Amino acid sequence: MSQSGSNPATVQKPKTRRKITKPPMFRVLLHNDDYTSMDFVVDILRSIFRKSETEAVQIMLNVHYQGIGVAGLYPAQTAETKIRSVHSRARDNGYPLRCSMEPE
């Protein structure tokens, strides 16, 4: 005689929940110098960091007046890729623009 829907040999394991942790985030920073044009910095912020014109200008002004500006907050690998893109584009255009990252 079998009971429909149940099998005494089947043991169900309790479901375990894995805690998903967010990756550590890093601030990507642009550093002021005496040579890189403000327009170039705005272009970098718009094209590499996908900032609006208004955001890009505000960040550029922070870089200009405070010596440093936060371009964005990203996981480590993304931050490193963006930094390489900035350095490559700056070098190709003859600018010494420097970019770095720090933990959030």
Backbone atoms as SQL, in Angstrom:
CREATE TABLE atoms (id INTEGER PRIMARY KEY, chain TEXT, resi INTEGER, resn TEXT, atom TEXT, x REAL, y REAL, z REAL);
INSERT INTO atoms VALUES
  (1, 'A', 1, 'MET', 'N', 0.812, -1.171, 0.000),
  (2, 'A', 1, 'MET', 'CA', 0.000, 0.000, 0.000),
  (3, 'A', 1, 'MET', 'C', 0.868, 1.251, 0.000),
  (4, 'A', 2, 'SER', 'N', 0.634, 2.131, -0.913),
  (5, 'A', 2, 'SER', 'CA', 1.428, 3.353, -0.950),
  (6, 'A', 2, 'SER', 'C', 0.537, 4.551, -0.709),
  (7, 'A', 3, 'GLN', 'N', 1.117, 5.503, -0.017),
  (8, 'A', 3, 'GLN', 'CA', 0.386, 6.738, 0.220),
  (9, 'A', 3, 'GLN', 'C', 0.755, 7.712, -0.886),
  (10, 'A', 4, 'SER', 'N', -0.226, 8.342, -1.451),
  (11, 'A', 4, 'SER', 'CA', 0.076, 9.245, -2.548),
  (12, 'A', 4, 'SER', 'C', 0.739, 10.513, -2.026),
  (13, 'A', 5, 'GLY', 'N', 1.793, 10.934, -2.716),
  (14, 'A', 5, 'GLY', 'CA', 2.451, 12.185, -2.415),
  (15, 'A', 5, 'GLY', 'C', 3.518, 12.101, -1.344),
  (16, 'A', 6, 'SER', 'N', 3.703, 10.985, -0.673),
  (17, 'A', 6, 'SER', 'CA', 4.766, 10.943, 0.323),
  (18, 'A', 6, 'SER', 'C', 5.602, 9.704, 0.108),
  (19, 'A', 7, 'ASN', 'N', 6.866, 9.859, 0.302),
  (20, 'A', 7, 'ASN', 'CA', 7.799, 8.757, 0.171),
  (21, 'A', 7, 'ASN', 'C', 8.603, 8.734, 1.463),
  (22, 'A', 8, 'PRO', 'N', 8.425, 7.709, 2.293),
  (23, 'A', 8, 'PRO', 'CA', 9.102, 7.694, 3.586),
  (24, 'A', 8, 'PRO', 'C', 10.625, 7.657, 3.460),
  (25, 'A', 9, 'ALA', 'N', 11.171, 7.270, 2.320),
  (26, 'A', 9, 'ALA', 'CA', 12.615, 7.212, 2.163),
  (27, 'A', 9, 'ALA', 'C', 13.220, 8.569, 1.817),
  (28, 'A', 10, 'THR', 'N', 12.396, 9.537, 1.440),
  (29, 'A', 10, 'THR', 'CA', 12.895, 10.849, 1.064),
  (30, 'A', 10, 'THR', 'C', 12.967, 11.744, 2.299),
  (31, 'A', 11, 'VAL', 'N', 14.150, 12.266, 2.537),
  (32, 'A', 11, 'VAL', 'CA', 14.341, 13.182, 3.655),
  (33, 'A', 11, 'VAL', 'C', 14.660, 14.554, 3.076),
  (34, 'A', 12, 'GLN', 'N', 13.887, 15.526, 3.471),
  (35, 'A', 12, 'GLN', 'CA', 14.151, 16.869, 2.968),
  (36, 'A', 12, 'GLN', 'C', 15.103, 17.580, 3.904),
  (37, 'A', 13, 'LYS', 'N', 16.120, 18.167, 3.317),
  (38, 'A', 13, 'LYS', 'CA', 17.070, 18.952, 4.094),
  (39, 'A', 13, 'LYS', 'C', 16.463, 20.331, 4.325),
  (40, 'A', 14, 'PRO', 'N', 16.695, 20.879, 5.481),
  (41, 'A', 14, 'PRO', 'CA', 16.218, 22.255, 5.685),
  (42, 'A', 14, 'PRO', 'C', 16.996, 23.197, 4.767),
  (43, 'A', 15, 'LYS', 'N', 16.301, 24.188, 4.254),
  (44, 'A', 15, 'LYS', 'CA', 16.961, 25.149, 3.358),
  (45, 'A', 15, 'LYS', 'C', 17.861, 26.051, 4.182),
  (46, 'A', 16, 'THR', 'N', 19.085, 26.187, 3.705),
  (47, 'A', 16, 'THR', 'CA', 20.014, 27.102, 4.375),
  (48, 'A', 16, 'THR', 'C', 20.125, 28.355, 3.532),
  (49, 'A', 17, 'ARG', 'N', 20.150, 29.444, 4.187),
  (50, 'A', 17, 'ARG', 'CA', 20.273, 30.722, 3.472),
  (51, 'A', 17, 'ARG', 'C', 21.714, 31.171, 3.528),
  (52, 'A', 18, 'ARG', 'N', 22.210, 31.461, 2.372),
  (53, 'A', 18, 'ARG', 'CA', 23.559, 32.012, 2.304),
  (54, 'A', 18, 'ARG', 'C', 23.453, 33.521, 2.387),
  (55, 'A', 19, 'LYS', 'N', 24.270, 34.079, 3.210),
  (56, 'A', 19, 'LYS', 'CA', 24.278, 35.525, 3.331),
  (57, 'A', 19, 'LYS', 'C', 25.157, 36.080, 2.214),
  (58, 'A', 20, 'ILE', 'N', 24.562, 36.919, 1.417),
  (59, 'A', 20, 'ILE', 'CA', 25.300, 37.527, 0.314),
  (60, 'A', 20, 'ILE', 'C', 25.881, 38.833, 0.810),
  (61, 'A', 21, 'THR', 'N', 27.191, 38.939, 0.690),
  (62, 'A', 21, 'THR', 'CA', 27.834, 40.167, 1.141),
  (63, 'A', 21, 'THR', 'C', 28.185, 41.029, -0.075),
  (64, 'A', 22, 'LYS', 'N', 28.021, 42.300, 0.104),
  (65, 'A', 22, 'LYS', 'CA', 28.373, 43.223, -0.971),
  (66, 'A', 22, 'LYS', 'C', 29.884, 43.361, -1.024),
  (67, 'A', 23, 'PRO', 'N', 30.434, 43.527, -2.223),
  (68, 'A', 23, 'PRO', 'CA', 31.886, 43.705, -2.320),
  (69, 'A', 23, 'PRO', 'C', 32.290, 45.045, -1.704),
  (70, 'A', 24, 'PRO', 'N', 33.516, 45.141, -1.210),
  (71, 'A', 24, 'PRO', 'CA', 33.959, 46.431, -0.686),
  (72, 'A', 24, 'PRO', 'C', 33.970, 47.467, -1.810),
  (73, 'A', 25, 'MET', 'N', 33.622, 48.679, -1.462),
  (74, 'A', 25, 'MET', 'CA', 33.537, 49.749, -2.456),
  (75, 'A', 25, 'MET', 'C', 34.715, 50.702, -2.287),
  (76, 'A', 26, 'PHE', 'N', 35.093, 51.325, -3.417),
  (77, 'A', 26, 'PHE', 'CA', 36.230, 52.235, -3.441),
  (78, 'A', 26, 'PHE', 'C', 35.849, 53.541, -4.125),
  (79, 'A', 27, 'ARG', 'N', 36.335, 54.647, -3.556),
  (80, 'A', 27, 'ARG', 'CA', 36.162, 55.956, -4.177),
  (81, 'A', 27, 'ARG', 'C', 37.240, 56.118, -5.238),
  (82, 'A', 28, 'VAL', 'N', 36.838, 56.545, -6.427),
  (83, 'A', 28, 'VAL', 'CA', 37.806, 56.879, -7.464),
  (84, 'A', 28, 'VAL', 'C', 37.989, 58.391, -7.396),
  (85, 'A', 29, 'LEU', 'N', 39.230, 58.806, -7.234),
  (86, 'A', 29, 'LEU', 'CA', 39.555, 60.212, -7.027),
  (87, 'A', 29, 'LEU', 'C', 40.330, 60.788, -8.203),
  (88, 'A', 30, 'LEU', 'N', 39.983, 62.017, -8.569),
  (89, 'A', 30, 'LEU', 'CA', 40.750, 62.765, -9.563),
  (90, 'A', 30, 'LEU', 'C', 41.553, 63.816, -8.812),
  (91, 'A', 31, 'HIS', 'N', 42.809, 63.998, -9.218),
  (92, 'A', 31, 'HIS', 'CA', 43.717, 64.922, -8.538),
  (93, 'A', 31, 'HIS', 'C', 44.020, 66.126, -9.433),
  (94, 'A', 32, 'ASN', 'N', 44.082, 67.277, -8.810),
  (95, 'A', 32, 'ASN', 'CA', 44.366, 68.512, -9.540),
  (96, 'A', 32, 'ASN', 'C', 45.824, 68.562, -9.999),
  (97, 'A', 33, 'ASP', 'N', 46.045, 69.184, -11.116),
  (98, 'A', 33, 'ASP', 'CA', 47.395, 69.501, -11.587),
  (99, 'A', 33, 'ASP', 'C', 47.317, 70.842, -12.305),
  (100, 'A', 34, 'ASP', 'N', 48.450, 71.381, -12.667),
  (101, 'A', 34, 'ASP', 'CA', 48.481, 72.704, -13.301),
  (102, 'A', 34, 'ASP', 'C', 48.356, 72.663, -14.818),
  (103, 'A', 35, 'TYR', 'N', 48.162, 71.497, -15.404),
  (104, 'A', 35, 'TYR', 'CA', 48.218, 71.382, -16.855),
  (105, 'A', 35, 'TYR', 'C', 46.937, 70.858, -17.512),
  (106, 'A', 36, 'THR', 'N', 46.242, 69.950, -16.861),
  (107, 'A', 36, 'THR', 'CA', 45.049, 69.348, -17.460),
  (108, 'A', 36, 'THR', 'C', 43.929, 70.381, -17.527),
  (109, 'A', 37, 'SER', 'N', 43.328, 70.515, -18.707),
  (110, 'A', 37, 'SER', 'CA', 42.268, 71.518, -18.866),
  (111, 'A', 37, 'SER', 'C', 40.986, 71.084, -18.163),
  (112, 'A', 38, 'MET', 'N', 40.229, 72.081, -17.741),
  (113, 'A', 38, 'MET', 'CA', 38.951, 71.813, -17.079),
  (114, 'A', 38, 'MET', 'C', 37.998, 71.084, -18.029),
  (115, 'A', 39, 'ASP', 'N', 38.009, 71.477, -19.295),
  (116, 'A', 39, 'ASP', 'CA', 37.149, 70.822, -20.287),
  (117, 'A', 39, 'ASP', 'C', 37.481, 69.341, -20.427),
  (118, 'A', 40, 'PHE', 'N', 38.774, 69.019, -20.391),
  (119, 'A', 40, 'PHE', 'CA', 39.179, 67.618, -20.499),
  (120, 'A', 40, 'PHE', 'C', 38.679, 66.815, -19.300),
  (121, 'A', 41, 'VAL', 'N', 38.779, 67.390, -18.105),
  (122, 'A', 41, 'VAL', 'CA', 38.308, 66.705, -16.896),
  (123, 'A', 41, 'VAL', 'C', 36.794, 66.468, -16.986),
  (124, 'A', 42, 'VAL', 'N', 36.051, 67.458, -17.440),
  (125, 'A', 42, 'VAL', 'CA', 34.602, 67.297, -17.611),
  (126, 'A', 42, 'VAL', 'C', 34.323, 66.186, -18.625),
  (127, 'A', 43, 'ASP', 'N', 35.076, 66.170, -19.721),
  (128, 'A', 43, 'ASP', 'CA', 34.895, 65.122, -20.730),
  (129, 'A', 43, 'ASP', 'C', 35.172, 63.736, -20.146),
  (130, 'A', 44, 'ILE', 'N', 36.220, 63.606, -19.349),
  (131, 'A', 44, 'ILE', 'CA', 36.546, 62.331, -18.687),
  (132, 'A', 44, 'ILE', 'C', 35.395, 61.894, -17.784),
  (133, 'A', 45, 'LEU', 'N', 34.884, 62.840, -17.003),
  (134, 'A', 45, 'LEU', 'CA', 33.800, 62.519, -16.075),
  (135, 'A', 45, 'LEU', 'C', 32.531, 62.102, -16.812),
  (136, 'A', 46, 'ARG', 'N', 32.270, 62.723, -17.931),
  (137, 'A', 46, 'ARG', 'CA', 31.067, 62.374, -18.695),
  (138, 'A', 46, 'ARG', 'C', 31.234, 61.048, -19.424),
  (139, 'A', 47, 'SER', 'N', 32.389, 60.834, -20.042),
  (140, 'A', 47, 'SER', 'CA', 32.548, 59.642, -20.879),
  (141, 'A', 47, 'SER', 'C', 32.932, 58.386, -20.098),
  (142, 'A', 48, 'ILE', 'N', 33.819, 58.495, -19.148),
  (143, 'A', 48, 'ILE', 'CA', 34.274, 57.306, -18.410),
  (144, 'A', 48, 'ILE', 'C', 33.394, 57.023, -17.196),
  (145, 'A', 49, 'PHE', 'N', 32.977, 58.092, -16.505),
  (146, 'A', 49, 'PHE', 'CA', 32.215, 57.912, -15.272),
  (147, 'A', 49, 'PHE', 'C', 30.714, 58.128, -15.462),
  (148, 'A', 50, 'ARG', 'N', 30.295, 58.426, -16.694),
  (149, 'A', 50, 'ARG', 'CA', 28.879, 58.569, -17.047),
  (150, 'A', 50, 'ARG', 'C', 28.137, 59.597, -16.181),
  (151, 'A', 51, 'LYS', 'N', 28.805, 60.723, -15.915),
  (152, 'A', 51, 'LYS', 'CA', 28.196, 61.804, -15.146),
  (153, 'A', 51, 'LYS', 'C', 27.452, 62.743, -16.090),
  (154, 'A', 52, 'SER', 'N', 26.424, 63.380, -15.560),
  (155, 'A', 52, 'SER', 'CA', 25.720, 64.401, -16.339),
  (156, 'A', 52, 'SER', 'C', 26.640, 65.614, -16.452),
  (157, 'A', 53, 'GLU', 'N', 26.297, 66.519, -17.335),
  (158, 'A', 53, 'GLU', 'CA', 27.089, 67.744, -17.499),
  (159, 'A', 53, 'GLU', 'C', 27.193, 68.493, -16.167),
  (160, 'A', 54, 'THR', 'N', 26.082, 68.625, -15.476),
  (161, 'A', 54, 'THR', 'CA', 26.060, 69.359, -14.198),
  (162, 'A', 54, 'THR', 'C', 26.937, 68.680, -13.151),
  (163, 'A', 55, 'GLU', 'N', 26.806, 67.350, -13.024),
  (164, 'A', 55, 'GLU', 'CA', 27.629, 66.614, -12.057),
  (165, 'A', 55, 'GLU', 'C', 29.107, 66.724, -12.410),
  (166, 'A', 56, 'ALA', 'N', 29.419, 66.584, -13.693),
  (167, 'A', 56, 'ALA', 'CA', 30.808, 66.623, -14.146),
  (168, 'A', 56, 'ALA', 'C', 31.439, 67.979, -13.842),
  (169, 'A', 57, 'VAL', 'N', 30.711, 69.047, -14.081),
  (170, 'A', 57, 'VAL', 'CA', 31.242, 70.385, -13.807),
  (171, 'A', 57, 'VAL', 'C', 31.464, 70.562, -12.311),
  (172, 'A', 58, 'GLN', 'N', 30.532, 70.102, -11.493),
  (173, 'A', 58, 'GLN', 'CA', 30.680, 70.238, -10.035),
  (174, 'A', 58, 'GLN', 'C', 31.891, 69.465, -9.529),
  (175, 'A', 59, 'ILE', 'N', 32.079, 68.243, -10.006),
  (176, 'A', 59, 'ILE', 'CA', 33.240, 67.440, -9.589),
  (177, 'A', 59, 'ILE', 'C', 34.526, 68.099, -10.065),
  (178, 'A', 60, 'MET', 'N', 34.530, 68.592, -11.315),
  (179, 'A', 60, 'MET', 'CA', 35.712, 69.276, -11.846),
  (180, 'A', 60, 'MET', 'C', 36.068, 70.487, -10.983),
  (181, 'A', 61, 'LEU', 'N', 35.065, 71.242, -10.544),
  (182, 'A', 61, 'LEU', 'CA', 35.320, 72.404, -9.695),
  (183, 'A', 61, 'LEU', 'C', 35.876, 71.976, -8.333),
  (184, 'A', 62, 'ASN', 'N', 35.404, 70.851, -7.803),
  (185, 'A', 62, 'ASN', 'CA', 35.988, 70.318, -6.565),
  (186, 'A', 62, 'ASN', 'C', 37.461, 69.984, -6.772),
  (187, 'A', 63, 'VAL', 'N', 37.764, 69.355, -7.883),
  (188, 'A', 63, 'VAL', 'CA', 39.158, 69.021, -8.198),
  (189, 'A', 63, 'VAL', 'C', 39.976, 70.309, -8.293),
  (190, 'A', 64, 'HIS', 'N', 39.447, 71.295, -8.984),
  (191, 'A', 64, 'HIS', 'CA', 40.169, 72.545, -9.217),
  (192, 'A', 64, 'HIS', 'C', 40.414, 73.323, -7.923),
  (193, 'A', 65, 'TYR', 'N', 39.377, 73.477, -7.116),
  (194, 'A', 65, 'TYR', 'CA', 39.494, 74.315, -5.926),
  (195, 'A', 65, 'TYR', 'C', 39.954, 73.584, -4.666),
  (196, 'A', 66, 'GLN', 'N', 39.650, 72.305, -4.559),
  (197, 'A', 66, 'GLN', 'CA', 40.020, 71.562, -3.353),
  (198, 'A', 66, 'GLN', 'C', 41.193, 70.612, -3.577),
  (199, 'A', 67, 'GLY', 'N', 41.617, 70.467, -4.828),
  (200, 'A', 67, 'GLY', 'CA', 42.761, 69.617, -5.130),
  (201, 'A', 67, 'GLY', 'C', 42.411, 68.173, -5.411),
  (202, 'A', 68, 'ILE', 'N', 41.172, 67.802, -5.128),
  (203, 'A', 68, 'ILE', 'CA', 40.760, 66.416, -5.323),
  (204, 'A', 68, 'ILE', 'C', 39.240, 66.376, -5.471),
  (205, 'A', 69, 'GLY', 'N', 38.746, 65.401, -6.222),
  (206, 'A', 69, 'GLY', 'CA', 37.304, 65.240, -6.384),
  (207, 'A', 69, 'GLY', 'C', 36.959, 63.773, -6.534),
  (208, 'A', 70, 'VAL', 'N', 35.817, 63.377, -6.008),
  (209, 'A', 70, 'VAL', 'CA', 35.358, 61.989, -6.086),
  (210, 'A', 70, 'VAL', 'C', 34.588, 61.806, -7.392),
  (211, 'A', 71, 'ALA', 'N', 35.120, 60.961, -8.259),
  (212, 'A', 71, 'ALA', 'CA', 34.478, 60.697, -9.548),
  (213, 'A', 71, 'ALA', 'C', 33.394, 59.638, -9.429),
  (214, 'A', 72, 'GLY', 'N', 33.494, 58.765, -8.424),
  (215, 'A', 72, 'GLY', 'CA', 32.486, 57.735, -8.259),
  (216, 'A', 72, 'GLY', 'C', 32.882, 56.715, -7.219),
  (217, 'A', 73, 'LEU', 'N', 31.959, 55.808, -6.942),
  (218, 'A', 73, 'LEU', 'CA', 32.137, 54.753, -5.957),
  (219, 'A', 73, 'LEU', 'C', 31.877, 53.423, -6.650),
  (220, 'A', 74, 'TYR', 'N', 32.885, 52.535, -6.636),
  (221, 'A', 74, 'TYR', 'CA', 32.812, 51.300, -7.410),
  (222, 'A', 74, 'TYR', 'C', 33.471, 50.138, -6.677),
  (223, 'A', 75, 'PRO', 'N', 33.124, 48.897, -7.055),
  (224, 'A', 75, 'PRO', 'CA', 33.888, 47.739, -6.572),
  (225, 'A', 75, 'PRO', 'C', 35.332, 47.854, -7.093),
  (226, 'A', 76, 'ALA', 'N', 36.260, 47.193, -6.430),
  (227, 'A', 76, 'ALA', 'CA', 37.690, 47.344, -6.727),
  (228, 'A', 76, 'ALA', 'C', 38.027, 47.162, -8.201),
  (229, 'A', 77, 'GLN', 'N', 37.566, 46.093, -8.815),
  (230, 'A', 77, 'GLN', 'CA', 37.941, 45.807, -10.201),
  (231, 'A', 77, 'GLN', 'C', 37.420, 46.885, -11.151),
  (232, 'A', 78, 'THR', 'N', 36.214, 47.361, -10.921),
  (233, 'A', 78, 'THR', 'CA', 35.654, 48.426, -11.759),
  (234, 'A', 78, 'THR', 'C', 36.435, 49.716, -11.550),
  (235, 'A', 79, 'ALA', 'N', 36.765, 50.032, -10.303),
  (236, 'A', 79, 'ALA', 'CA', 37.546, 51.239, -10.007),
  (237, 'A', 79, 'ALA', 'C', 38.901, 51.192, -10.713),
  (238, 'A', 80, 'GLU', 'N', 39.567, 50.049, -10.648),
  (239, 'A', 80, 'GLU', 'CA', 40.871, 49.906, -11.299),
  (240, 'A', 80, 'GLU', 'C', 40.763, 50.094, -12.809),
  (241, 'A', 81, 'THR', 'N', 39.716, 49.549, -13.405),
  (242, 'A', 81, 'THR', 'CA', 39.510, 49.685, -14.852),
  (243, 'A', 81, 'THR', 'C', 39.285, 51.144, -15.231),
  (244, 'A', 82, 'LYS', 'N', 38.483, 51.854, -14.459),
  (245, 'A', 82, 'LYS', 'CA', 38.225, 53.262, -14.745),
  (246, 'A', 82, 'LYS', 'C', 39.501, 54.087, -14.597),
  (247, 'A', 83, 'ILE', 'N', 40.304, 53.795, -13.592),
  (248, 'A', 83, 'ILE', 'CA', 41.569, 54.509, -13.400),
  (249, 'A', 83, 'ILE', 'C', 42.490, 54.287, -14.596),
  (250, 'A', 84, 'ARG', 'N', 42.584, 53.050, -15.056),
  (251, 'A', 84, 'ARG', 'CA', 43.419, 52.772, -16.244),
  (252, 'A', 84, 'ARG', 'C', 42.903, 53.529, -17.456),
  (253, 'A', 85, 'SER', 'N', 41.590, 53.600, -17.613),
  (254, 'A', 85, 'SER', 'CA', 41.003, 54.336, -18.741),
  (255, 'A', 85, 'SER', 'C', 41.339, 55.823, -18.667),
  (256, 'A', 86, 'VAL', 'N', 41.238, 56.399, -17.471),
  (257, 'A', 86, 'VAL', 'CA', 41.570, 57.821, -17.291),
  (258, 'A', 86, 'VAL', 'C', 43.031, 58.060, -17.635),
  (259, 'A', 87, 'HIS', 'N', 43.926, 57.264, -17.071),
  (260, 'A', 87, 'HIS', 'CA', 45.360, 57.452, -17.312),
  (261, 'A', 87, 'HIS', 'C', 45.706, 57.282, -18.788),
  (262, 'A', 88, 'SER', 'N', 45.091, 56.303, -19.434),
  (263, 'A', 88, 'SER', 'CA', 45.354, 56.068, -20.851),
  (264, 'A', 88, 'SER', 'C', 44.889, 57.254, -21.701),
  (265, 'A', 89, 'ARG', 'N', 43.670, 57.708, -21.472),
  (266, 'A', 89, 'ARG', 'CA', 43.138, 58.827, -22.258),
  (267, 'A', 89, 'ARG', 'C', 43.929, 60.105, -21.982),
  (268, 'A', 90, 'ALA', 'N', 44.286, 60.339, -20.726),
  (269, 'A', 90, 'ALA', 'CA', 45.070, 61.538, -20.382),
  (270, 'A', 90, 'ALA', 'C', 46.429, 61.493, -21.084),
  (271, 'A', 91, 'ARG', 'N', 47.083, 60.352, -21.021),
  (272, 'A', 91, 'ARG', 'CA', 48.396, 60.199, -21.665),
  (273, 'A', 91, 'ARG', 'C', 48.277, 60.408, -23.180),
  (274, 'A', 92, 'ASP', 'N', 47.241, 59.832, -23.796),
  (275, 'A', 92, 'ASP', 'CA', 47.039, 59.987, -25.236),
  (276, 'A', 92, 'ASP', 'C', 46.813, 61.443, -25.640),
  (277, 'A', 93, 'ASN', 'N', 46.284, 62.250, -24.706),
  (278, 'A', 93, 'ASN', 'CA', 46.006, 63.647, -24.994),
  (279, 'A', 93, 'ASN', 'C', 47.058, 64.594, -24.421),
  (280, 'A', 94, 'GLY', 'N', 48.142, 64.037, -23.892),
  (281, 'A', 94, 'GLY', 'CA', 49.254, 64.843, -23.407),
  (282, 'A', 94, 'GLY', 'C', 49.021, 65.507, -22.057),
  (283, 'A', 95, 'TYR', 'N', 48.123, 64.961, -21.245),
  (284, 'A', 95, 'TYR', 'CA', 47.843, 65.520, -19.921),
  (285, 'A', 95, 'TYR', 'C', 48.387, 64.605, -18.827),
  (286, 'A', 96, 'PRO', 'N', 48.816, 65.206, -17.713),
  (287, 'A', 96, 'PRO', 'CA', 49.315, 64.397, -16.594),
  (288, 'A', 96, 'PRO', 'C', 48.238, 64.072, -15.557),
  (289, 'A', 97, 'LEU', 'N', 46.969, 64.093, -15.933),
  (290, 'A', 97, 'LEU', 'CA', 45.873, 63.869, -14.992),
  (291, 'A', 97, 'LEU', 'C', 46.097, 62.583, -14.212),
  (292, 'A', 98, 'ARG', 'N', 45.976, 62.695, -12.899),
  (293, 'A', 98, 'ARG', 'CA', 46.187, 61.550, -12.023),
  (294, 'A', 98, 'ARG', 'C', 44.881, 61.146, -11.369),
  (295, 'A', 99, 'CYS', 'N', 44.717, 59.856, -11.238),
  (296, 'A', 99, 'CYS', 'CA', 43.496, 59.281, -10.685),
  (297, 'A', 99, 'CYS', 'C', 43.927, 58.182, -9.721),
  (298, 'A', 100, 'SER', 'N', 43.214, 58.050, -8.597),
  (299, 'A', 100, 'SER', 'CA', 43.550, 57.008, -7.626),
  (300, 'A', 100, 'SER', 'C', 42.265, 56.482, -7.007),
  (301, 'A', 101, 'MET', 'N', 42.413, 55.503, -6.114),
  (302, 'A', 101, 'MET', 'CA', 41.248, 54.962, -5.423),
  (303, 'A', 101, 'MET', 'C', 41.562, 54.772, -3.954),
  (304, 'A', 102, 'GLU', 'N', 40.511, 54.847, -3.127),
  (305, 'A', 102, 'GLU', 'CA', 40.646, 54.623, -1.702),
  (306, 'A', 102, 'GLU', 'C', 39.406, 53.893, -1.213),
  (307, 'A', 103, 'PRO', 'N', 39.552, 53.090, -0.151),
  (308, 'A', 103, 'PRO', 'CA', 38.370, 52.373, 0.361),
  (309, 'A', 103, 'PRO', 'C', 37.317, 53.357, 0.857),
  (310, 'A', 104, 'GLU', 'N', 36.074, 52.938, 0.731),
  (311, 'A', 104, 'GLU', 'CA', 34.969, 53.780, 1.195),
  (312, 'A', 104, 'GLU', 'C', 35.007, 53.929, 2.696);
